[in-house]
């Protein structure tokens, strides 16, 4: 069953020179217990999508259309007090920067306790006990002492564990992790990914994992959505996306990764990522696409079926 | 003779020192030795805080090493006077990680690339002008963009400007400090290919500092792995990836996420008690050393 269904979500930023569409008609579902990997490069709209799901789009940004059905309620129709009950409790967010996401003047125990108290999951007195339990679950050694530590006393990996503990505090059913390992070293990244996988099982969560790292997606996701210039250009099961990618952008990304005979030239994608607000007409990828043909430059393509549970926004798959 | 010879390089930093406080000594680079042969790409890998960037900067004396020996074409770099050092730097250059902060935002691209020529008093104005245009072409930039400012370029293009600046003095040795890690995935391969092309055309020698092990494996002939300021393993890329000997190298290689959902995963967690920090590098096979 779908835990969350996002349909035609569009987010616009009102800039002095006119509106810029950051998220353009994005639709996806996350099933119960599933991890959806949302992959894309900087500026493709993946983080804005996460903020939209959390109801955290701030002016000059606004949601211009679409719906976000979560447990049969449209989150976009909720009032702010109603949304506040969802945010952090039923849907929680793990930020990218473990260095800045924690408040430096409170102990980590107090910060976890606050989450619990705000959502009335525990009294202040009980909350510290729950915080110790949570820190223990995310495998922070000696949690009973560590709960009184300030963020600066912890390493980057440990801080990310604290953020995960905080995200899990109210037992949410959906956790959004926005580049949870980007700021970390590769050995620590491996530990955090393993931890997320274990937490997903033991807390029966669904996970939306946002990243630019195809390796991280391959290791963690069940299904994958690839974003480019504000649109989801391909979506499908992880094995299909990696073994039979259908959109030229996905294919290009996978082909450009280092591999093959040492010293051989890599298969680079030509050109640059377009700037939002200056997108080319038609398919935004067409200036860089080796397979473009006439329709690509005219109208943006729709989602065409490319296989079971698999769509690609590419005229190569349009029914003729 | 190797192009670059580093022996027993040490760098201490003093932390938290104040007017009346001694501070604590941190050893960022701890007795590091390696050689780089003419024409090769030597990889220096390690995680943040391993000392790889400090090592690179010590080679150019952008950071003054505490002790040790650095030889470039047999010449002792650490013994050079400031004016001799300036002359020697024509042969050795660096490209920085972040193309957003390593270019002066108030200078036009043309002047950024020209600056090394001005500092070294090379050529007349016209000659410099022509040289800058030539460099622009060499790194694949559009010569009509010479008068633009850094913010008008994308990340990949800015890194090309940084590269053009490094190549202005026709160096033979270039230190590449994480040259692609700040770039978008789809642009990284372009810059990597450019680096390989330039190496061939200009017979450059590279010291490639990076944390992306897949990339290092792809472009480096030999690799040194740093951990807490020391080289714990050094060998040809093939040997190091096929048969890593040091527990840290093994943990590091097993942590690389593979872009294949069906790839077998055998994660090895580093047990810091499983090896001695003070172990010396010893030869484990032909051209392969490990501190085990």
Contacts between the chains, C-beta under 8 A, distances in Angstrom:
chain1	res1	chain2	res2	distance
A	41	B	184	4.2
A	41	B	185	5.8
A	41	B	186	6.1
A	42	B	184	5.9
A	185	B	47	3.7
A	185	B	48	5.7
A	185	B	211	7.1
A	186	B	47	6.8
A	186	B	211	6.5
A	186	B	213	7.3
A	186	B	252	6.6
A	186	B	255	4.7
A	186	B	256	6.3
A	186	B	257	8.0
A	187	B	47	6.7
A	187	B	251	5.7
A	187	B	252	6.0
A	187	B	255	4.6
A	187	B	270	6.2
A	188	B	47	8.0
A	189	B	255	6.8
A	189	B	257	7.4
A	190	B	254	7.6
A	190	B	255	3.8
A	190	B	257	7.5
A	190	B	267	5.8
A	191	B	269	7.4
A	193	B	257	7.4
A	194	B	267	6.8
A	212	B	184	7.6
A	212	B	185	5.8
A	213	B	185	7.9
A	213	B	257	6.5
A	214	B	185	7.4
A	214	B	259	4.3
A	215	B	256	6.9
A	215	B	257	2.9
A	215	B	258	5.7
A	215	B	259	4.8
A	216	B	257	5.0
A	217	B	259	7.8
A	218	B	257	6.8
A	218	B	258	6.4
A	218	B	259	4.9
A	218	B	260	5.7
A	218	B	261	4.8
A	218	B	263	7.4
A	219	B	257	5.0
A	219	B	258	7.2
A	219	B	261	7.6
A	219	B	265	7.1
A	238	B	261	4.7
A	239	B	261	5.2
A	239	B	262	6.9
A	242	B	259	6.6
A	242	B	260	6.0
A	242	B	261	5.5
A	243	B	262	7.9
A	249	B	186	7.9
A	252	B	186	6.7
A	253	B	185	6.1
A	253	B	186	6.0
A	254	B	259	6.5
A	256	B	185	7.2
A	256	B	186	6.4
A	256	B	188	7.2
A	256	B	189	3.9
A	257	B	189	7.8
A	257	B	214	7.1
A	257	B	259	5.8
A	258	B	189	8.0
A	258	B	192	7.4
A	258	B	212	7.7
A	258	B	214	4.5
A	258	B	215	4.6
A	258	B	217	7.1
A	258	B	218	3.9
A	258	B	219	7.7
A	259	B	214	7.0
A	259	B	218	7.0
A	260	B	218	7.8
A	262	B	217	6.8
A	262	B	218	5.6
A	262	B	219	7.2
A	262	B	237	6.3
A	262	B	238	7.6
A	263	B	196	7.1
A	263	B	218	7.4
A	263	B	219	6.7
A	264	B	218	7.9
A	265	B	193	4.8
A	265	B	196	6.3
A	265	B	197	7.9
A	266	B	189	3.9
A	266	B	192	5.5
A	266	B	193	5.6
A	266	B	218	7.5
A	267	B	189	6.8
A	268	B	186	7.8
A	268	B	187	7.9
A	268	B	189	3.6
A	268	B	190	4.3
A	268	B	192	7.7
A	268	B	193	5.6
A	269	B	186	4.4
A	269	B	187	7.8
A	269	B	189	7.1
A	269	B	190	7.7
A	270	B	190	7.6
A	272	B	154	4.5
A	272	B	156	6.2
A	272	B	157	7.4
A	272	B	187	6.5
A	273	B	154	7.3
A	273	B	184	5.4
A	273	B	186	6.6
A	273	B	187	7.2
A	288	B	186	7.8
